[in-house]
Amino acid sequence: MSDINNNDTGPQFPANEKLDAAATSRRALLKHSSLALVGAGLYGAAPFMGPWKHNHAWAQTGQKKPLTVGLTMDASGLYAASGAEERLGAMMAIKEFNDKGGVLGRRIEAIHIDTETTPATGSRVAERMITRNEASFLIGAVHSGVSNAISQVAQKYGTVFLNTNSSSPTEAGKDCHRTKFVWDGNGTNFSNAIVKNAIKASGKNWVLLTNDYVWGHTTSKATRAIVEANGGKIVEELLVPQNTRDFSSYLLKLQQLKPNVVATAVGGDDIKALRQQVVQLKMNQSMAWINNQQDWPDVYGLGPEAIFGVFGTTWYWRLGLPGVKEFVAAYQKQFPGMAIRVPGNVYHNGYMATRELLRCVEEAGTTNNIAVIKKLEGRKMSAADRLQHYDAWMDPVTHQCQQTIYMATYNDQPAEKDDIFKILTQADPKDVMDKDATGACKLESYDATPSYEV
């Protein structure tokens, strides 16, 4: 796709003080600067038109400069598969807008640099996209540590950042920011939807199997709280380092403990390896398995036996809702021959987040970041428009999208080859909200957020 520039392959960014100083002058446009004399007050801060207005070729030709969007998605590391899917989702939304003439008469150009499932790389990529590529907005993240790193850079410059697929409760809790918007369900949402039913169906003695980083920790913490509040007991918690491929020691421990339920907060390539080894030992038959959230790219192609247990998701490609078939057909038309033949929840989040951002820019009639933020805050999105069962909204306090949460398992009566999930139930977002996030999130004020227009 011509709009996507992926030729920049390396996150090798020199530590250049002059570059940092130039970047600060571009983005950190405080009200007290001389620019405040030119139109202050429209959005609480002076608009910024960027250096190209005076000396760039676009000004000379009289054409409108393209709107640059930075895609901060993993192309390698633990979440490479999910990073690829959310990137495709964003690309489809961008193409739809470009086919209609872009946004505010400006074509949208996207630049992608691999964030490598590494927080330090995510931070460098965000800094480069904002200061060197003049990205107006940043989109994408799966690993919560990477998302947190990107969001700190984005807040420093006032750049709106859409965290498309990170699920740690901290992302819309203690690590929230005025410029960050979280589009996935979080660990607490999924635990609220699943745990109570699992205690009733499978028993009270639980073991937690947890990826040893922020998403795993906070998700298991939420699971523990709900298990104990409903009369269950956490027998033990086993911490699993990221990029684990041999789970034999953990599975031996589980055989010794003999819990009623194993609740996993394990993701990416780790969950693929875990599922395959559980099946090899037939441990999927001796105890119940709960996976807090199951991303489509992590199980697609594993085979039916590996998709055991009960798990949460935010979307499925065979939901019997208007518009779902057309959405799937659009994916297959734009991306023919893909290894993942149908879109999943990660793709859906990437698409929906990007589409709503571009809609907000259109509605605001400006790329001023504060104006776009205010359009996103409290935004209501109909169930029909989002291809879900319940209306969704962007929480104005935490900046998390409150949406339908689905509980699913393996489909033993598929209607076609890729019909591998059976949706068991759907939860109204009001019933599974993360109430702790409201108290933990302290958004920066509008005045403390640098304002700009590009």
KEBA-611011 format. One record per residue (C-alpha): residue number from 1; residue in one letter; z, x, y. Coordinates in nm, 2 decimals, always signed. Example, Ala and Ser with C-alpha at 12.3 -4.5 7.8 and 13.67 -1.06 7.14 Angstrom:
2
R  num  residu      pz      px      py
R    1       A   +0.78   +1.23   -0.45
R    2       S   +0.71   +1.37   -0.11
//
This chain:
454
R  num  residu      pz      px      py
R    1       M   +0.00   +0.00   +0.00
R    2       S   -0.11   +0.16   +0.33
R    3       D   +0.20   +0.06   +0.52
R    4       I   +0.43   +0.27   +0.30
R    5       N   +0.45   +0.65   +0.36
R    6       N   +0.61   +0.82   +0.07
R    7       N   +0.45   +1.17   +0.13
R    8       D   +0.78   +1.30   +0.27
R    9       T   +0.94   +1.40   -0.05
R   10       G   +1.23   +1.63   +0.05
R   11       P   +1.56   +1.57   +0.21
R   12       Q   +1.56   +1.92   +0.35
R   13       F   +1.67   +1.86   +0.70
R   14       P   +1.77   +2.15   +0.93
R   15       A   +2.10   +2.14   +1.11
R   16       N   +1.95   +2.15   +1.46
R   17       E   +2.18   +2.09   +1.75
R   18       K   +1.89   +2.03   +1.99
R   19       L   +1.76   +1.76   +1.76
R   20       D   +2.10   +1.60   +1.74
R   21       A   +2.12   +1.61   +2.12
R   22       A   +1.78   +1.45   +2.16
R   23       A   +1.87   +1.19   +1.90
R   24       T   +2.19   +1.10   +2.09
R   25       S   +1.99   +1.06   +2.41
R   26       R   +1.75   +0.83   +2.23
R   27       R   +1.99   +0.60   +2.05
R   28       A   +2.33   +0.62   +2.21
R   29       L   +2.24   +0.42   +2.52
R   30       L   +2.57   +0.33   +2.67
R   31       K   +2.60   +0.08   +2.95
R   32       H   +2.73   +0.35   +3.19
R   33       S   +2.40   +0.54   +3.18
R   34       S   +2.14   +0.52   +3.45
R   35       L   +1.93   +0.29   +3.23
R   36       A   +2.19   +0.03   +3.29
R   37       L   +2.02   -0.02   +3.63
R   38       V   +1.71   -0.14   +3.47
R   39       G   +1.78   -0.48   +3.31
R   40       A   +2.15   -0.46   +3.21
R   41       G   +2.31   -0.78   +3.11
R   42       L   +2.04   -0.94   +2.90
R   43       Y   +2.21   -0.85   +2.57
R   44       G   +2.53   -0.69   +2.70
R   45       A   +2.36   -0.35   +2.74
R   46       A   +2.05   -0.20   +2.89
R   47       P   +1.73   -0.22   +2.68
R   48       F   +1.56   +0.10   +2.57
R   49       M   +1.19   +0.13   +2.53
R   50       G   +1.18   +0.48   +2.38
R   51       P   +1.01   +0.80   +2.51
R   52       W   +0.67   +0.69   +2.38
R   53       K   +0.64   +0.43   +2.65
R   54       H   +0.56   +0.71   +2.90
R   55       N   +0.40   +0.99   +2.70
R   56       H   +0.29   +0.86   +2.36
R   57       A   -0.07   +0.79   +2.26
R   58       W   +0.02   +0.43   +2.21
R   59       A   +0.09   +0.39   +2.58
R   60       Q   -0.25   +0.55   +2.66
R   61       T   -0.45   +0.32   +2.44
R   62       G   -0.27   +0.01   +2.56
R   63       Q   -0.19   -0.10   +2.20
R   64       K   +0.15   -0.20   +2.08
R   65       K   +0.34   +0.07   +1.89
R   66       P   +0.40   -0.02   +1.52
R   67       L   +0.75   -0.12   +1.43
R   68       T   +0.89   +0.15   +1.19
R   69       V   +1.13   +0.04   +0.92
R   70       G   +1.32   +0.30   +0.71
R   71       L   +1.35   +0.23   +0.34
R   72       T   +1.66   +0.41   +0.21
R   73       M   +1.61   +0.35   -0.16
R   74       D   +1.69   +0.57   -0.46
R   75       A   +1.38   +0.71   -0.64
R   76       S   +1.59   +0.94   -0.86
R   77       G   +1.94   +0.95   -1.00
R   78       L   +2.16   +0.68   -1.16
R   79       Y   +1.99   +0.39   -0.98
R   80       A   +1.63   +0.50   -0.97
R   81       A   +1.51   +0.19   -1.15
R   82       S   +1.69   -0.05   -0.92
R   83       G   +1.58   +0.16   -0.61
R   84       A   +1.22   +0.11   -0.71
R   85       E   +1.26   -0.26   -0.76
R   86       E   +1.43   -0.33   -0.42
R   87       R   +1.17   -0.11   -0.25
R   88       L   +0.89   -0.34   -0.40
R   89       G   +1.08   -0.64   -0.27
R   90       A   +1.10   -0.51   +0.08
R   91       M   +0.73   -0.41   +0.06
R   92       M   +0.62   -0.76   -0.03
R   93       A   +0.81   -0.91   +0.26
R   94       I   +0.66   -0.66   +0.50
R   95       K   +0.31   -0.73   +0.37
R   96       E   +0.36   -1.10   +0.42
R   97       F   +0.44   -1.04   +0.79
R   98       N   +0.16   -0.79   +0.84
R   99       D   -0.09   -1.03   +0.69
R  100       K   +0.01   -1.27   +0.97
R  101       G   -0.02   -1.01   +1.24
R  102       G   +0.31   -0.83   +1.21
R  103       V   +0.62   -0.91   +1.43
R  104       L   +0.60   -0.97   +1.80
R  105       G   +0.24   -0.86   +1.79
R  106       R   +0.33   -0.53   +1.63
R  107       R   +0.23   -0.41   +1.29
R  108       I   +0.52   -0.30   +1.06
R  109       E   +0.51   +0.04   +0.91
R  110       A   +0.76   +0.14   +0.64
R  111       I   +0.87   +0.50   +0.56
R  112       H   +1.05   +0.58   +0.24
R  113       I   +1.26   +0.89   +0.15
R  114       D   +1.45   +0.92   -0.18
R  115       T   +1.83   +0.89   -0.13
R  116       E   +1.88   +1.03   -0.48
R  117       T   +2.18   +0.81   -0.56
R  118       T   +2.38   +1.07   -0.36
R  119       P   +2.59   +0.99   -0.05
R  120       A   +2.52   +1.32   +0.12
R  121       T   +2.15   +1.27   +0.08
R  122       G   +2.18   +0.91   +0.20
R  123       S   +2.35   +1.03   +0.51
R  124       R   +2.08   +1.30   +0.58
R  125       V   +1.80   +1.05   +0.51
R  126       A   +1.94   +0.80   +0.76
R  127       E   +1.99   +1.06   +1.03
R  128       R   +1.63   +1.18   +0.98
R  129       M   +1.48   +0.84   +0.98
R  130       I   +1.66   +0.74   +1.30
R  131       T   +1.62   +1.06   +1.50
R  132       R   +1.29   +1.19   +1.38
R  133       N   +1.09   +0.89   +1.26
R  134       E   +1.24   +0.65   +1.52
R  135       A   +1.31   +0.38   +1.25
R  136       S   +1.41   +0.06   +1.42
R  137       F   +1.59   -0.07   +1.11
R  138       L   +1.71   +0.07   +0.77
R  139       I   +1.69   -0.13   +0.45
R  140       G   +1.81   -0.05   +0.10
R  141       A   +2.10   +0.08   -0.11
R  142       V   +2.24   +0.03   -0.46
R  143       H   +2.51   +0.29   -0.50
R  144       S   +2.80   +0.18   -0.28
R  145       G   +2.89   +0.54   -0.18
R  146       V   +2.54   +0.60   -0.06
R  147       S   +2.54   +0.27   +0.13
R  148       N   +2.87   +0.36   +0.30
R  149       A   +2.73   +0.70   +0.40
R  150       I   +2.41   +0.54   +0.54
R  151       S   +2.61   +0.28   +0.73
R  152       Q   +2.82   +0.53   +0.91
R  153       V   +2.51   +0.70   +1.05
R  154       A   +2.36   +0.36   +1.13
R  155       Q   +2.66   +0.25   +1.33
R  156       K   +2.67   +0.58   +1.52
R  157       Y   +2.32   +0.50   +1.66
R  158       G   +2.35   +0.13   +1.66
R  159       T   +2.07   +0.09   +1.40
R  160       V   +2.07   -0.23   +1.20
R  161       F   +2.12   -0.15   +0.83
R  162       L   +2.06   -0.40   +0.55
R  163       N   +2.26   -0.30   +0.24
R  164       T   +2.04   -0.48   -0.01
R  165       N   +2.21   -0.43   -0.35
R  166       S   +2.55   -0.25   -0.33
R  167       S   +2.82   -0.46   -0.49
R  168       S   +3.15   -0.29   -0.40
R  169       P   +3.40   -0.53   -0.23
R  170       T   +3.46   -0.24   +0.02
R  171       E   +3.11   -0.27   +0.16
R  172       A   +3.20   -0.60   +0.34
R  173       G   +3.57   -0.51   +0.34
R  174       K   +3.73   -0.19   +0.48
R  175       D   +3.39   -0.01   +0.51
R  176       C   +3.21   -0.29   +0.70
R  177       H   +3.03   -0.22   +1.03
R  178       R   +2.88   -0.42   +1.31
R  179       T   +2.53   -0.29   +1.22
R  180       K   +2.56   -0.33   +0.84
R  181       F   +2.47   -0.65   +0.65
R  182       V   +2.54   -0.68   +0.28
R  183       W   +2.30   -0.89   +0.08
R  184       D   +2.43   -0.87   -0.28
R  185       G   +2.72   -1.05   -0.44
R  186       N   +3.02   -0.82   -0.48
R  187       G   +3.26   -0.74   -0.77
R  188       T   +3.51   -1.00   -0.66
R  189       N   +3.24   -1.28   -0.63
R  190       F   +3.13   -1.21   -0.99
R  191       S   +3.49   -1.18   -1.13
R  192       N   +3.58   -1.51   -0.97
R  193       A   +3.28   -1.67   -1.14
R  194       I   +3.34   -1.52   -1.49
R  195       V   +3.69   -1.41   -1.57
R  196       K   +3.88   -1.74   -1.59
R  197       N   +3.63   -1.88   -1.84
R  198       A   +3.63   -1.56   -2.04
R  199       I   +4.01   -1.57   -2.08
R  200       K   +3.99   -1.93   -2.21
R  201       A   +3.70   -1.85   -2.45
R  202       S   +3.79   -1.51   -2.58
R  203       G   +4.15   -1.42   -2.53
R  204       K   +4.41   -1.26   -2.30
R  205       N   +4.41   -0.89   -2.40
R  206       W   +4.16   -0.70   -2.19
R  207       V   +4.04   -0.34   -2.15
R  208       L   +3.86   -0.23   -1.84
R  209       L   +3.57   +0.02   -1.88
R  210       T   +3.51   +0.15   -1.53
R  211       N   +3.25   +0.38   -1.36
R  212       D   +3.46   +0.63   -1.17
R  213       Y   +3.34   +0.57   -0.82
R  214       V   +3.41   +0.32   -0.54
R  215       W   +3.21   +0.02   -0.69
R  216       G   +3.36   +0.06   -1.03
R  217       H   +3.72   +0.10   -0.90
R  218       T   +3.71   -0.19   -0.66
R  219       T   +3.53   -0.42   -0.90
R  220       S   +3.78   -0.35   -1.18
R  221       K   +4.06   -0.40   -0.94
R  222       A   +3.93   -0.74   -0.86
R  223       T   +3.89   -0.82   -1.23
R  224       R   +4.25   -0.70   -1.30
R  225       A   +4.39   -0.93   -1.03
R  226       I   +4.21   -1.24   -1.16
R  227       V   +4.30   -1.16   -1.53
R  228       E   +4.67   -1.12   -1.45
R  229       A   +4.67   -1.42   -1.22
R  230       N   +4.55   -1.63   -1.51
R  231       G   +4.79   -1.52   -1.78
R  232       G   +4.59   -1.23   -1.92
R  233       K   +4.69   -0.87   -1.97
R  234       I   +4.51   -0.54   -1.90
R  235       V   +4.59   -0.33   -2.21
R  236       E   +4.42   -0.02   -2.06
R  237       E   +4.16   +0.10   -1.81
R  238       L   +3.91   +0.37   -1.92
R  239       L   +3.74   +0.56   -1.64
R  240       V   +3.38   +0.67   -1.71
R  241       P   +3.22   +0.95   -1.50
R  242       Q   +2.89   +0.87   -1.34
R  243       N   +2.58   +0.98   -1.55
R  244       T   +2.77   +0.95   -1.88
R  245       R   +2.53   +0.93   -2.18
R  246       D   +2.77   +0.97   -2.47
R  247       F   +3.02   +0.69   -2.49
R  248       S   +3.15   +0.78   -2.84
R  249       S   +3.50   +0.87   -2.72
R  250       Y   +3.54   +0.55   -2.52
R  251       L   +3.41   +0.33   -2.81
R  252       L   +3.65   +0.50   -3.05
R  253       K   +3.94   +0.42   -2.81
R  254       L   +3.83   +0.06   -2.80
R  255       Q   +3.82   +0.04   -3.18
R  256       Q   +4.18   +0.16   -3.18
R  257       L   +4.30   -0.08   -2.90
R  258       K   +4.12   -0.38   -3.05
R  259       P   +4.11   -0.59   -2.73
R  260       N   +3.99   -0.95   -2.71
R  261       V   +3.77   -0.86   -2.42
R  262       V   +3.61   -0.55   -2.27
R  263       A   +3.53   -0.59   -1.90
R  264       T   +3.28   -0.33   -1.78
R  265       A   +3.20   -0.22   -1.43
R  266       V   +2.93   +0.02   -1.54
R  267       G   +2.59   +0.03   -1.39
R  268       G   +2.25   +0.20   -1.38
R  269       D   +2.14   +0.43   -1.65
R  270       D   +2.50   +0.44   -1.77
R  271       I   +2.50   +0.08   -1.88
R  272       K   +2.18   +0.12   -2.06
R  273       A   +2.33   +0.40   -2.27
R  274       L   +2.65   +0.21   -2.33
R  275       R   +2.48   -0.10   -2.45
R  276       Q   +2.26   +0.08   -2.70
R  277       Q   +2.56   +0.27   -2.85
R  278       V   +2.78   -0.05   -2.87
R  279       V   +2.50   -0.21   -3.07
R  280       Q   +2.47   +0.09   -3.30
R  281       L   +2.84   +0.06   -3.39
R  282       K   +2.81   -0.32   -3.41
R  283       M   +3.10   -0.35   -3.16
R  284       N   +2.93   -0.63   -2.98
R  285       Q   +3.03   -0.84   -3.28
R  286       S   +3.40   -0.74   -3.30
R  287       M   +3.51   -0.81   -2.94
R  288       A   +3.39   -1.00   -2.64
R  289       W   +3.21   -0.81   -2.36
R  290       I   +3.20   -0.90   -1.99
R  291       N   +2.98   -0.71   -1.75
R  292       N   +3.07   -0.79   -1.40
R  293       Q   +2.72   -0.79   -1.28
R  294       Q   +2.40   -0.71   -1.47
R  295       D   +2.10   -0.59   -1.27
R  296       W   +1.76   -0.68   -1.42
R  297       P   +1.62   -0.32   -1.41
R  298       D   +1.92   -0.20   -1.62
R  299       V   +1.85   -0.42   -1.92
R  300       Y   +1.48   -0.49   -1.90
R  301       G   +1.31   -0.35   -2.20
R  302       L   +1.62   -0.26   -2.40
R  303       G   +1.56   -0.53   -2.66
R  304       P   +1.74   -0.85   -2.74
R  305       E   +2.03   -0.69   -2.94
R  306       A   +2.14   -0.48   -2.64
R  307       I   +2.17   -0.78   -2.41
R  308       F   +2.51   -0.90   -2.55
R  309       G   +2.81   -1.05   -2.37
R  310       V   +2.84   -1.25   -2.06
R  311       F   +2.75   -1.12   -1.71
R  312       G   +2.69   -1.22   -1.35
R  313       T   +2.37   -1.22   -1.15
R  314       T   +2.24   -1.36   -0.82
R  315       W   +1.90   -1.47   -0.94
R  316       Y   +1.67   -1.52   -1.24
R  317       W   +1.29   -1.55   -1.25
R  318       R   +1.29   -1.87   -1.47
R  319       L   +1.53   -2.08   -1.26
R  320       G   +1.40   -2.43   -1.26
R  321       L   +1.37   -2.45   -0.89
R  322       P   +1.07   -2.52   -0.65
R  323       G   +0.90   -2.21   -0.54
R  324       V   +1.03   -1.98   -0.81
R  325       K   +0.70   -1.97   -1.01
R  326       E   +0.51   -1.90   -0.69
R  327       F   +0.74   -1.61   -0.61
R  328       V   +0.69   -1.46   -0.95
R  329       A   +0.32   -1.50   -0.92
R  330       A   +0.32   -1.33   -0.58
R  331       Y   +0.50   -1.03   -0.74
R  332       Q   +0.25   -1.01   -1.02
R  333       K   -0.04   -1.03   -0.79
R  334       Q   +0.08   -0.77   -0.55
R  335       F   +0.21   -0.53   -0.82
R  336       P   -0.01   -0.57   -1.13
R  337       G   +0.05   -0.35   -1.43
R  338       M   +0.42   -0.29   -1.35
R  339       A   +0.65   -0.18   -1.64
R  340       I   +0.88   -0.46   -1.52
R  341       R   +0.65   -0.75   -1.55
R  342       V   +0.86   -1.01   -1.37
R  343       P   +1.10   -0.98   -1.07
R  344       G   +1.47   -0.97   -1.10
R  345       N   +1.78   -1.00   -0.88
R  346       V   +1.74   -0.65   -0.73
R  347       Y   +1.38   -0.73   -0.62
R  348       H   +1.49   -1.07   -0.49
R  349       N   +1.77   -0.92   -0.28
R  350       G   +1.53   -0.66   -0.13
R  351       Y   +1.27   -0.92   -0.05
R  352       M   +1.51   -1.18   +0.10
R  353       A   +1.70   -0.93   +0.31
R  354       T   +1.38   -0.79   +0.46
R  355       R   +1.23   -1.13   +0.53
R  356       E   +1.54   -1.26   +0.71
R  357       L   +1.55   -0.94   +0.92
R  358       L   +1.19   -0.98   +1.04
R  359       R   +1.25   -1.35   +1.10
R  360       C   +1.54   -1.26   +1.32
R  361       V   +1.34   -1.02   +1.52
R  362       E   +1.07   -1.29   +1.57
R  363       E   +1.34   -1.55   +1.67
R  364       A   +1.51   -1.31   +1.91
R  365       G   +1.18   -1.22   +2.07
R  366       T   +1.29   -0.86   +2.09
R  367       T   +1.38   -0.56   +1.89
R  368       N   +1.70   -0.52   +2.08
R  369       N   +1.96   -0.44   +1.81
R  370       I   +2.24   -0.65   +1.96
R  371       A   +2.01   -0.95   +1.98
R  372       V   +1.90   -0.91   +1.62
R  373       I   +2.26   -0.86   +1.50
R  374       K   +2.36   -1.18   +1.67
R  375       K   +2.07   -1.37   +1.50
R  376       L   +2.19   -1.24   +1.16
R  377       E   +2.56   -1.32   +1.21
R  378       G   +2.64   -1.66   +1.07
R  379       R   +2.28   -1.71   +0.98
R  380       K   +2.23   -2.02   +0.75
R  381       M   +1.97   -2.00   +0.47
R  382       S   +1.88   -2.30   +0.27
R  383       A   +1.89   -2.30   -0.11
R  384       A   +1.52   -2.40   -0.13
R  385       D   +1.42   -2.11   +0.10
R  386       R   +1.62   -1.86   -0.10
R  387       L   +1.52   -2.00   -0.44
R  388       Q   +1.88   -2.06   -0.54
R  389       H   +2.10   -2.36   -0.62
R  390       Y   +2.32   -2.35   -0.32
R  391       D   +2.27   -2.29   +0.05
R  392       A   +2.36   -1.93   +0.16
R  393       W   +2.50   -1.79   +0.48
R  394       M   +2.57   -1.45   +0.64
R  395       D   +2.94   -1.44   +0.69
R  396       P   +3.00   -1.36   +1.06
R  397       V   +3.33   -1.19   +0.99
R  398       T   +3.24   -0.96   +0.70
R  399       H   +2.86   -0.95   +0.73
R  400       Q   +2.82   -1.03   +0.36
R  401       C   +2.56   -1.29   +0.24
R  402       Q   +2.76   -1.57   +0.06
R  403       Q   +2.52   -1.70   -0.21
R  404       T   +2.50   -1.87   -0.55
R  405       I   +2.65   -1.66   -0.83
R  406       Y   +2.51   -1.72   -1.18
R  407       M   +2.68   -1.65   -1.52
R  408       A   +2.44   -1.56   -1.79
R  409       T   +2.40   -1.42   -2.14
R  410       Y   +2.12   -1.33   -2.38
R  411       N   +1.87   -1.60   -2.44
R  412       D   +1.83   -1.66   -2.82
R  413       Q   +1.57   -1.92   -2.76
R  414       P   +1.32   -1.76   -2.52
R  415       A   +1.03   -1.97   -2.38
R  416       E   +0.83   -1.65   -2.35
R  417       K   +0.86   -1.27   -2.40
R  418       D   +1.05   -1.18   -2.08
R  419       D   +1.28   -1.49   -2.09
R  420       I   +1.58   -1.28   -2.19
R  421       F   +1.86   -1.44   -1.99
R  422       K   +2.02   -1.77   -2.05
R  423       I   +2.18   -1.91   -1.74
R  424       L   +2.52   -2.06   -1.84
R  425       T   +2.63   -2.19   -1.51
R  426       Q   +2.60   -2.14   -1.13
R  427       A   +2.89   -2.12   -0.89
R  428       D   +2.90   -2.25   -0.53
R  429       P   +2.95   -1.95   -0.30
R  430       K   +3.25   -2.13   -0.14
R  431       D   +3.43   -2.12   -0.48
R  432       V   +3.39   -1.75   -0.55
R  433       M   +3.43   -1.59   -0.20
R  434       D   +3.61   -1.26   -0.16
R  435       K   +3.90   -1.38   +0.06
R  436       D   +4.05   -1.03   +0.08
R  437       A   +3.74   -0.90   +0.26
R  438       T   +3.81   -1.11   +0.57
R  439       G   +4.14   -0.93   +0.63
R  440       A   +4.01   -0.59   +0.54
R  441       C   +3.69   -0.59   +0.75
R  442       K   +3.73   -0.49   +1.12
R  443       L   +3.38   -0.49   +1.28
R  444       E   +3.32   -0.27   +1.58
R  445       S   +3.28   -0.46   +1.91
R  446       Y   +2.94   -0.52   +2.06
R  447       D   +3.04   -0.29   +2.35
R  448       A   +3.13   -0.01   +2.11
R  449       T   +2.79   -0.04   +1.94
R  450       P   +2.51   +0.16   +2.10
R  451       S   +2.23   -0.07   +2.22
R  452       Y   +1.86   +0.00   +2.22
R  453       E   +1.52   -0.16   +2.21
R  454       V   +1.22   +0.00   +2.04
//
